[in-house]
Amino acid sequence: MYLSVRLLEISNVMMKKYKSVEEYIEGNEQWTEALELLREMILSTTLTEALKWGAPAYLLGTKNLIGIAAFKSYVGIWFHQGVLLKDPEKKLYNAQEGVTKAMRQWRFSSVDEIRADKTIILSYIQEAIMNQEAGREIKAEKNKPLIIPKELQDRLNEDAKLKKSFESFNLTNKRAFTEHIASGKRVDTRLRRAEKVISYIIDGVGLHDKYRKC
């Protein structure tokens, strides 16, 4: 029996379909004030706003630079090229260690945290903009072979339906699945991650859609 319970925190409201940034913010009542404050700060810069993957996204030209999203226990701001930020306050971390190379996130458990760190947040946003304007970015590796770990390959060999679902994903999603499993140092960790990935594959949801997709 496949593991159907999400092992990663996903807010119920994040699974709704939103047609605008305003609707997204209003639909996350617990974090409306926090989202509005983050949005106000970001829009005070030169970035433009869009709704991508069902959540607010902020672009410099056509480049996705920043995103904001709400979950059950926190609201966060994502820097797509966050690894390039100096991060003197040590606020950023990689939620997918060993998988995500460039993206970093900053989580807040209350709107008061955002107010207290407003100046710092703005400085990080401005640094992200300057980095992009200077052409500094970590680009995804191309032509890298897709290596499916045994923990997943065994299940794909056993279940034709699961294999067909896996093959329906694009290469980026496949790579996210496989690298998430393979980065586990212990066998039990890799097996546990494989079960999580399988539940995502069955549902037709990408590994990183917990941050993006609604």
Backbone bond lengths (Angstrom), bond angles and torsions (degrees), N, CA, C in turn:
res aa  C-N    CA-C-N  psi(-1)  N-CA   C-N-CA  omega(-1)  CA-C   N-CA-C  phi
1 M - - - 1.476 - - 1.525 109.09 -
2 Y 1.313 115.05 127.42 1.448 119.08 -176.73 1.523 111.49 -73.66
3 L 1.325 113.71 147.95 1.459 119.65 177.05 1.511 108.77 -73.98
4 S 1.330 117.25 117.87 1.460 120.70 -176.00 1.513 113.16 -105.27
5 V 1.333 115.99 -10.43 1.459 119.48 -178.34 1.519 109.23 -86.62
6 R 1.286 117.92 130.52 1.459 122.25 -179.97 1.527 109.75 -64.24
7 L 1.336 116.90 130.12 1.447 121.34 176.27 1.515 111.16 -90.57
8 L 1.328 114.99 -11.12 1.451 119.93 176.14 1.522 107.96 -108.36
9 E 1.334 115.99 146.00 1.468 120.34 -174.70 1.512 111.18 -69.48
10 I 1.357 115.70 120.19 1.452 121.14 177.42 1.520 107.77 -128.71
11 S 1.296 116.37 125.70 1.454 120.06 179.07 1.522 110.77 -75.07
12 N 1.332 116.14 140.27 1.466 120.42 178.29 1.523 111.50 -60.05
13 V 1.336 116.25 -37.18 1.461 118.50 -178.22 1.512 112.02 -69.00
14 M 1.353 117.39 -21.53 1.450 120.27 -179.86 1.520 112.07 -71.04
15 M 1.329 117.02 -14.13 1.449 120.09 -179.41 1.529 112.11 -88.70
16 K 1.320 116.70 -1.71 1.450 120.23 178.53 1.527 110.28 -79.38
17 K 1.306 115.40 161.36 1.456 120.91 177.53 1.522 108.79 -97.02
18 Y 1.313 116.48 125.03 1.452 120.98 179.48 1.525 110.00 -115.97
19 K 1.323 115.80 143.54 1.455 121.08 -177.25 1.525 112.87 -102.91
20 S 1.329 116.94 -10.85 1.462 120.18 -179.98 1.521 109.09 -154.81
21 V 1.321 115.68 163.93 1.458 120.67 177.41 1.524 109.88 -62.86
22 E 1.332 115.61 -40.58 1.470 119.66 179.24 1.531 110.93 -59.66
23 E 1.301 116.01 -42.82 1.465 120.39 -179.55 1.527 110.39 -66.47
24 Y 1.318 116.56 -37.13 1.460 120.46 177.69 1.531 110.32 -62.36
25 I 1.321 116.00 -47.78 1.460 120.55 -177.89 1.523 110.97 -64.28
26 E 1.318 116.67 -44.90 1.464 120.47 179.90 1.530 111.48 -67.29
27 G 1.327 116.57 -29.48 1.454 120.77 -179.02 1.507 114.10 -75.70
28 N 1.339 116.53 -14.28 1.462 121.68 177.03 1.524 108.72 -108.61
29 E 1.315 114.97 71.05 1.464 121.86 -170.64 1.528 113.69 -56.30
30 Q 1.311 116.82 -37.84 1.469 120.44 -178.72 1.526 111.69 -61.93
31 W 1.336 115.94 -30.18 1.450 120.53 -173.97 1.533 112.93 -119.11
32 T 1.315 117.45 15.65 1.462 120.26 -177.44 1.522 112.42 -56.01
33 E 1.323 117.38 -49.14 1.462 120.73 -178.02 1.523 111.40 -62.76
34 A 1.328 116.39 -41.02 1.461 120.85 -179.74 1.525 111.02 -65.96
35 L 1.331 116.56 -43.68 1.462 120.75 179.00 1.522 111.09 -64.31
36 E 1.320 116.73 -41.05 1.464 120.26 179.24 1.523 111.36 -63.04
37 L 1.328 116.27 -38.55 1.459 120.50 -179.97 1.531 110.98 -67.34
38 L 1.325 116.49 -44.35 1.465 119.90 177.11 1.529 110.96 -63.00
39 R 1.329 115.15 -42.40 1.462 120.07 178.96 1.525 111.28 -60.78
40 E 1.324 116.30 -44.31 1.466 121.28 -179.68 1.524 110.78 -60.19
41 M 1.335 116.42 -42.11 1.464 120.07 179.84 1.523 111.30 -64.61
42 I 1.331 115.92 -45.66 1.467 120.21 -177.61 1.526 111.06 -64.85
43 L 1.336 116.20 -41.31 1.466 120.32 -178.03 1.530 112.88 -74.89
44 S 1.331 117.13 -7.68 1.465 119.69 174.44 1.529 110.57 -78.71
45 T 1.341 115.57 -5.83 1.465 121.65 178.78 1.537 108.88 -100.71
46 T 1.311 116.14 -165.48 1.465 121.13 -178.66 1.529 112.78 -88.62
47 L 1.315 118.04 2.46 1.465 121.28 -177.58 1.528 110.81 -74.30
48 T 1.319 115.32 149.54 1.460 120.96 176.41 1.522 109.65 -107.32
49 E 1.308 115.30 156.44 1.470 120.95 -172.58 1.523 111.89 -104.96
50 A 1.321 114.99 145.69 1.461 121.35 176.25 1.521 108.41 -152.35
51 L 1.324 115.44 165.59 1.464 120.89 174.25 1.521 106.59 -107.17
52 K 1.326 116.62 111.61 1.468 120.82 -178.75 1.516 108.99 -128.46
53 W 1.335 114.31 136.34 1.460 120.75 -177.74 1.534 110.39 55.88
54 G 1.327 116.14 27.55 1.451 121.11 176.10 1.506 115.71 81.18
55 A 1.341 118.45 8.43 1.463 121.31 -178.48 1.532 109.44 -137.68
56 P 1.336 117.76 161.50 1.465 120.97 -179.39 1.523 111.67 -63.05
57 A 1.331 115.83 132.34 1.462 122.16 178.42 1.523 108.55 -131.23
58 Y 1.335 115.50 149.83 1.454 119.95 -176.18 1.523 109.32 -129.93
59 L 1.333 114.71 127.51 1.453 121.54 -168.86 1.530 112.51 -119.89
60 L 1.330 114.13 150.17 1.450 121.51 169.21 1.518 104.81 -111.84
61 G 1.319 116.75 104.57 1.457 120.44 -170.18 1.520 108.57 68.60
62 T 1.326 116.29 -118.38 1.467 120.22 178.27 1.529 111.83 -106.07
63 K 1.327 116.93 4.45 1.460 121.30 -176.07 1.523 111.26 -91.12
64 N 1.333 117.05 125.51 1.462 121.30 173.80 1.520 108.38 -70.70
65 L 1.324 115.96 121.52 1.454 119.70 -176.10 1.525 112.18 -111.62
66 I 1.351 114.55 -42.93 1.464 119.74 -173.14 1.527 109.81 -141.21
67 G 1.317 116.25 151.07 1.459 121.35 173.32 1.513 109.28 -139.87
68 I 1.314 116.82 154.76 1.461 120.82 173.63 1.525 108.21 -128.14
69 A 1.316 116.29 149.24 1.466 120.04 -178.17 1.513 110.07 -158.10
70 A 1.338 115.39 154.68 1.462 121.71 -179.53 1.519 110.56 -116.65
71 F 1.326 115.74 139.55 1.450 122.83 176.34 1.519 108.90 -129.16
72 K 1.303 117.12 -176.00 1.462 119.60 -174.99 1.524 112.88 -61.49
73 S 1.320 116.56 -45.95 1.465 119.66 -172.41 1.525 114.43 -108.21
74 Y 1.308 117.63 -0.81 1.463 118.56 -179.74 1.525 110.86 -161.00
75 V 1.333 113.98 165.24 1.458 121.63 170.30 1.516 105.16 -121.64
76 G 1.332 116.98 141.62 1.448 118.10 -174.20 1.513 114.17 -133.66
77 I 1.318 114.64 160.08 1.451 121.86 173.13 1.529 107.07 -120.09
78 W 1.326 115.50 130.59 1.462 121.56 -177.00 1.525 110.08 -109.02
79 F 1.322 115.73 133.36 1.458 121.93 174.90 1.524 106.76 -109.41
80 H 1.325 116.49 112.99 1.459 120.46 -175.95 1.528 112.77 -61.91
81 Q 1.338 116.72 -28.48 1.455 121.84 176.37 1.529 109.91 -117.99
82 G 1.321 114.21 38.90 1.462 120.60 -174.95 1.513 115.26 -62.92
83 V 1.315 117.57 -24.66 1.461 120.50 -179.95 1.528 111.20 -63.50
84 L 1.329 117.05 -21.80 1.464 121.53 -179.80 1.524 112.72 -85.27
85 L 1.325 117.42 -10.27 1.464 120.04 179.81 1.530 110.06 -75.19
86 K 1.303 116.23 144.46 1.467 120.67 -178.20 1.528 111.62 -66.43
87 D 1.334 116.40 -34.39 1.465 122.78 177.17 1.531 113.10 51.23
88 P 1.325 118.32 55.91 1.469 120.51 -178.96 1.526 113.46 -64.09
89 E 1.331 116.44 -24.38 1.465 120.17 -178.41 1.534 112.43 -90.62
90 K 1.338 116.26 -0.45 1.473 121.42 179.44 1.534 111.61 55.22
91 K 1.314 115.53 49.30 1.465 121.77 -178.57 1.528 112.69 -95.53
92 L 1.309 117.63 -21.84 1.464 121.41 -171.64 1.527 112.24 -96.43
93 Y 1.322 115.32 149.75 1.455 119.13 173.26 1.522 110.35 -150.20
94 N 1.303 113.99 162.32 1.456 122.04 -178.92 1.517 108.42 -97.31
95 A 1.337 116.61 113.42 1.461 121.09 -177.78 1.521 112.46 -75.05
96 Q 1.337 116.76 -15.69 1.465 121.44 -179.70 1.528 108.80 -126.87
97 E 1.318 115.86 64.55 1.454 121.31 -178.37 1.523 110.90 -54.83
98 G 1.330 115.64 130.67 1.443 120.07 -179.69 1.516 113.53 88.48
99 V 1.333 116.20 -9.42 1.465 120.75 -179.34 1.526 110.55 -117.43
100 T 1.323 116.28 -56.46 1.455 121.30 -178.20 1.525 110.26 -87.96
101 K 1.318 116.97 121.06 1.456 121.00 -177.20 1.517 112.93 -91.40
102 A 1.316 117.63 -40.56 1.461 120.35 -171.58 1.533 113.38 -101.90
103 M 1.324 117.73 -40.34 1.458 120.74 -172.49 1.535 112.34 -70.93
104 R 1.326 114.30 138.00 1.458 121.11 175.09 1.529 108.27 -134.87
105 Q 1.317 116.62 153.99 1.460 119.89 -178.72 1.518 111.96 -131.79
106 W 1.322 113.71 158.02 1.463 122.60 178.52 1.518 105.55 -129.71
107 R 1.319 116.56 121.42 1.462 121.03 -176.79 1.524 111.56 -105.18
108 F 1.333 115.10 146.42 1.462 122.03 177.76 1.523 108.96 -128.61
109 S 1.308 116.39 134.32 1.461 120.00 179.60 1.521 112.41 -97.97
110 S 1.339 116.95 -2.64 1.470 120.50 177.52 1.521 109.78 -158.73
111 V 1.316 115.97 158.29 1.466 120.52 177.86 1.519 110.09 -67.88
112 D 1.346 117.18 -27.26 1.467 120.56 178.89 1.525 111.39 -64.00
113 E 1.329 116.50 -34.08 1.464 119.96 177.31 1.518 110.37 -62.99
114 I 1.325 115.59 -40.12 1.464 120.20 -179.61 1.520 109.95 -66.00
115 R 1.333 116.56 -44.42 1.467 120.47 179.29 1.528 110.45 -60.60
116 A 1.330 116.26 -42.84 1.461 120.49 -177.39 1.526 112.04 -65.88
117 D 1.319 116.55 -32.92 1.465 121.20 -176.63 1.532 113.21 -104.47
118 K 1.328 116.83 17.51 1.464 120.79 -174.32 1.531 112.41 -54.54
119 T 1.321 117.22 -46.47 1.468 120.78 -178.59 1.523 111.06 -62.77
120 I 1.331 116.26 -40.82 1.462 120.54 -179.76 1.520 110.44 -67.65
121 I 1.329 116.34 -43.21 1.472 120.69 179.64 1.518 110.26 -58.84
122 L 1.317 115.88 -45.88 1.469 120.27 179.57 1.533 111.65 -62.13
123 S 1.323 116.31 -36.93 1.463 119.08 179.43 1.526 110.75 -67.36
124 Y 1.331 117.17 -36.16 1.461 120.96 177.73 1.539 110.17 -67.70
125 I 1.318 115.63 -40.81 1.464 120.10 179.08 1.527 110.19 -63.12
126 Q 1.321 115.89 -45.45 1.463 119.94 -179.43 1.529 111.27 -64.75
127 E 1.326 117.13 -37.29 1.460 120.30 177.60 1.531 110.63 -65.07
128 A 1.340 115.88 -39.90 1.469 120.38 177.83 1.528 110.65 -61.12
129 I 1.329 115.98 -41.14 1.465 120.86 178.78 1.532 110.56 -64.79
130 M 1.329 116.41 -45.52 1.462 120.23 -179.18 1.522 111.14 -63.26
131 N 1.327 116.85 -39.13 1.465 120.40 178.18 1.523 110.83 -61.29
132 Q 1.344 115.65 -43.40 1.459 119.70 -179.00 1.522 110.99 -67.84
133 E 1.320 116.48 -40.56 1.467 120.34 178.64 1.532 111.35 -63.27
134 A 1.338 115.12 -30.10 1.465 120.07 179.09 1.530 111.74 -84.94
135 G 1.342 116.21 -1.57 1.453 120.38 178.76 1.513 114.41 80.55
136 R 1.320 116.82 16.21 1.468 120.23 -179.91 1.530 109.53 -85.32
137 E 1.299 117.10 119.82 1.451 120.66 176.86 1.524 111.10 -162.97
138 I 1.321 114.86 152.31 1.459 121.88 175.23 1.515 106.50 -95.06
139 K 1.314 116.68 116.99 1.459 120.11 -178.18 1.520 110.86 -94.33
140 A 1.326 114.60 148.61 1.461 119.91 179.48 1.524 109.80 -65.17
141 E 1.337 114.55 142.19 1.462 119.28 178.54 1.519 110.16 -70.00
142 K 1.335 115.52 133.79 1.456 119.99 178.57 1.531 109.65 -106.98
143 N 1.314 114.79 152.30 1.458 121.91 178.35 1.525 113.54 64.17
144 K 1.315 116.57 16.84 1.454 120.40 176.01 1.526 108.48 -76.81
145 P 1.326 118.27 128.48 1.467 119.40 -176.71 1.526 112.41 -64.61
146 L 1.319 115.03 144.06 1.461 120.60 177.35 1.523 108.34 -87.76
147 I 1.317 115.65 115.17 1.467 120.96 179.91 1.521 108.27 -109.70
148 I 1.320 116.21 114.73 1.459 121.35 -179.02 1.525 109.56 -89.39
149 P 1.322 118.06 118.64 1.467 120.04 -179.31 1.523 111.60 -64.95
150 K 1.327 115.37 151.96 1.468 121.84 -176.56 1.525 111.75 -55.43
151 E 1.327 116.93 -36.75 1.463 121.09 -177.56 1.523 111.89 -59.52
152 L 1.325 116.63 -31.39 1.462 120.87 177.61 1.520 111.17 -92.89
153 Q 1.334 116.50 -40.98 1.457 120.30 -177.10 1.524 112.01 -59.23
154 D 1.324 117.23 -39.07 1.473 120.73 178.86 1.519 110.94 -59.74
155 R 1.321 116.68 -41.17 1.460 120.83 -179.23 1.529 110.77 -70.90
156 L 1.319 116.55 -37.07 1.467 120.21 178.18 1.524 110.74 -65.41
157 N 1.326 116.39 -36.91 1.459 120.62 179.01 1.527 111.99 -67.61
158 E 1.330 115.80 -29.76 1.467 121.38 -177.25 1.522 112.87 -83.65
159 D 1.315 117.13 -25.57 1.468 121.32 -170.58 1.536 110.56 -128.84
160 A 1.313 116.56 103.06 1.466 121.67 -177.98 1.530 111.67 -63.02
161 K 1.326 117.14 -36.56 1.461 121.16 -179.38 1.525 110.07 -66.31
162 L 1.323 115.88 -42.68 1.461 120.88 178.27 1.528 109.73 -63.66
163 K 1.320 116.78 -42.22 1.460 121.45 179.73 1.524 110.93 -62.21
164 K 1.325 117.00 -42.16 1.463 121.10 179.74 1.530 110.30 -63.97
165 S 1.331 116.31 -39.98 1.459 120.59 178.94 1.524 110.33 -65.19
166 F 1.332 116.09 -42.18 1.469 120.75 179.13 1.525 110.40 -61.50
167 E 1.323 116.17 -43.60 1.460 120.87 -177.33 1.525 113.10 -68.91
168 S 1.338 116.38 -16.62 1.465 119.90 179.22 1.529 112.48 -77.19
169 F 1.340 116.70 -15.40 1.465 120.52 179.34 1.527 110.31 -78.15
170 N 1.324 116.09 153.62 1.462 119.08 175.71 1.531 109.58 -75.30
171 L 1.321 116.84 170.96 1.453 121.97 -174.58 1.527 112.14 -62.26
172 T 1.315 116.95 -36.07 1.468 120.48 -179.85 1.520 110.94 -61.11
173 N 1.329 116.45 -45.97 1.457 120.17 179.45 1.528 111.68 -67.78
174 K 1.331 116.33 -40.80 1.473 119.68 177.73 1.523 110.42 -59.67
175 R 1.320 115.30 -43.37 1.461 119.51 -179.42 1.528 111.24 -64.50
176 A 1.332 116.42 -38.90 1.468 120.09 178.64 1.529 110.40 -62.75
177 F 1.331 116.25 -43.11 1.465 120.51 178.02 1.529 111.33 -59.87
178 T 1.324 115.19 -53.10 1.463 119.87 -173.16 1.526 112.68 -67.84
179 E 1.339 116.79 -39.79 1.458 119.57 -178.79 1.525 111.59 -71.39
180 H 1.316 116.81 -31.70 1.464 120.06 177.36 1.528 109.99 -63.35
181 I 1.314 116.55 -42.11 1.468 120.52 178.68 1.525 110.38 -69.02
182 A 1.322 116.52 -50.14 1.465 121.64 -174.13 1.523 113.32 -64.06
183 S 1.337 117.54 -25.87 1.465 119.91 -178.11 1.523 112.63 -74.89
184 G 1.330 117.35 -9.52 1.463 120.11 176.17 1.516 110.41 -69.55
185 K 1.326 117.68 129.38 1.465 121.24 -176.04 1.530 112.85 -79.52
186 R 1.323 116.71 -29.73 1.464 120.86 -178.46 1.525 110.58 -103.83
187 V 1.324 115.40 152.48 1.464 120.50 -179.80 1.520 110.39 -60.75
188 D 1.340 116.78 -44.92 1.464 119.43 -178.42 1.527 111.45 -64.51
189 T 1.335 116.44 -32.95 1.469 120.23 177.04 1.520 110.19 -66.55
190 R 1.330 116.99 -44.32 1.462 120.72 179.58 1.528 111.59 -64.30
191 L 1.333 116.53 -38.46 1.457 120.01 178.68 1.530 110.82 -66.66
192 R 1.311 115.71 -41.08 1.461 120.20 178.86 1.522 110.65 -64.44
193 R 1.318 116.08 -41.58 1.465 120.36 178.39 1.528 110.90 -67.01
194 A 1.329 116.24 -35.51 1.463 119.82 178.36 1.525 110.64 -62.31
195 E 1.322 116.95 -41.60 1.470 120.64 178.31 1.518 111.04 -63.39
196 K 1.323 116.29 -39.29 1.465 120.21 177.99 1.522 110.10 -64.15
197 V 1.327 116.18 -47.00 1.456 121.57 -179.95 1.520 111.00 -61.14
198 I 1.317 117.02 -42.06 1.465 121.42 179.38 1.526 110.75 -60.27
199 S 1.331 116.73 -39.57 1.468 119.57 179.06 1.526 110.75 -64.48
200 Y 1.334 116.74 -35.28 1.458 121.23 177.25 1.523 110.59 -68.65
201 I 1.335 115.74 -43.64 1.465 120.65 -179.02 1.527 110.17 -61.12
202 I 1.324 116.62 -44.77 1.461 121.56 179.59 1.524 111.16 -59.41
203 D 1.333 115.81 -39.53 1.472 120.71 -178.61 1.530 112.38 -82.20
204 G 1.344 116.85 -5.86 1.458 119.90 -179.22 1.512 113.30 70.77
205 V 1.334 116.00 30.99 1.464 121.70 -176.27 1.523 109.53 -116.40
206 G 1.337 116.77 132.36 1.456 121.20 177.79 1.516 111.26 -71.71
207 L 1.327 116.63 154.74 1.462 121.72 -177.56 1.509 112.46 -57.60
208 H 1.332 117.14 -39.71 1.462 120.64 -177.44 1.522 112.98 -92.07
209 D 1.328 117.40 4.51 1.462 120.21 178.04 1.512 111.40 -68.04
210 K 1.316 118.31 -14.78 1.457 120.87 174.99 1.523 110.41 -61.38
211 Y 1.354 116.17 -25.79 1.451 119.66 177.44 1.512 113.18 -94.05
212 R 1.352 115.22 -24.47 1.458 118.37 -168.02 1.513 114.75 -115.75
213 K 1.318 116.87 -43.20 1.458 120.17 -165.97 1.512 113.03 -88.04
214 C 1.310 116.45 141.73 1.466 121.87 177.12 1.506 108.23 -125.60
